[in-house]
Structures are given as C-alpha cells and as structure tokens.
Amino acid sequence: MKSVLAALLLIFGTSFASYAQKYAYIDSDYILENVPEYKDAKEKLDKLAERWTKEIEDRYTDLKNKKEAFAREEVLLPAEEKKKRSEDIARLETEAMEMQKLRFGVSGDYFQKRQELIKPIQDNVFEALQKVASKKTYAFVFDKANQSNLIFADSKFDISNEVLKEMGYTTK
C-alpha cells in the first residue's frame, strides 16, 4: 500500500513540475535608448519643456520685479494707483500660475505632447514584448528599469535584445 501511495505521489509530483512557469525580464530604459525614434521624440519634448519653463520663469521674474517696485513705491502712491497696481500684480500672478498649469498640469501641453510623441514608441515596445513572450511562453516578464522592485536578475533571463530584434533594431 505504501509503495502504491509513493508511486502516485511521484507521478503527480513530476507531472506538476512539467508545468513550471517561465519568466524573464527586460530593461525598458535600455530598449528605449536603442530606438532612434525615442531619442528624437525625447529631444523634441525636452526642447519644448525647456522653452515653456523659460516662458514661465520670465513671467515669474517680471512678477517679482513688479512686486518689488510696488513695495518700494507703495507709500508714495495715491489709493487709486495702489489698487490698480495691486490688481495688476494679482492678475499677472494668476496668469503665471495658469500658464504653468496649462503647460505642465495633469492634462497640460507637456502631457499631451508626451502622449503624441512617446506613447506610440512605448506601445511598439509593448507589442514586441508580447510577441517575444508568447513565442517563448513566458508567464511573467518584469521590467528592471524605473524604480522596479526587482532586486536581482540574472542576465541570462534578460530578453531586452530579443525585444529590440522583434522591433527591427540591432544593438550596438
């Protein structure tokens, strides 16, 4: 009886071992660095962000200068002029904050432009990843980039170059 039970356990134990899940990982930063379109898109996005940041900084500098001038001259100004300048400063402050929100807010120009330029490239990476994972029957694929919780990964499980190859790119 014991030998029959042992044989059954052995059969069931080995049959479950054949269903072991396969896993791999990618480094999405590495992949994107090797996609020329991503570099171009990121460069365009960075230039826009730099230009918009300068515009906003210029507005805040102008606002600061007006506040300082108003503070120096306030005691000499008639009440009507004080009110006018105070309202002007408040309006400029609101405009600066609105511009900052318009450019860099949750659904601002920067976010929209990023969606337009970078998201299609990320989608291509994901599609290529899905193809590679399906071909090799991986149950899990982790990304070691971008503050991942992946603490250690053996390089033999890195399929980043395979994803790049699927996308039509060769590595350096």
LINQUIVEN-V145364 format. One record per helix or strand. SS is the DSSP state (H for helix, E for strand). FROM is the first residue (numbers start at 1). LEN is the number of residues. If there is no record, write none. Layout:
# LINQUIVEN-V145364
ss: [SS:SS]
from: [FROM:FROM]
len: [LEN:LEN]
This chain:
# LINQUIVEN-V145364
ss: [H:E:H:H:H:H:H:E:H:E:H]
from: [2:23:28:36:79:109:119:140:155:158:160]
len: [16:4:6:41:26:9:17:4:3:1:8]
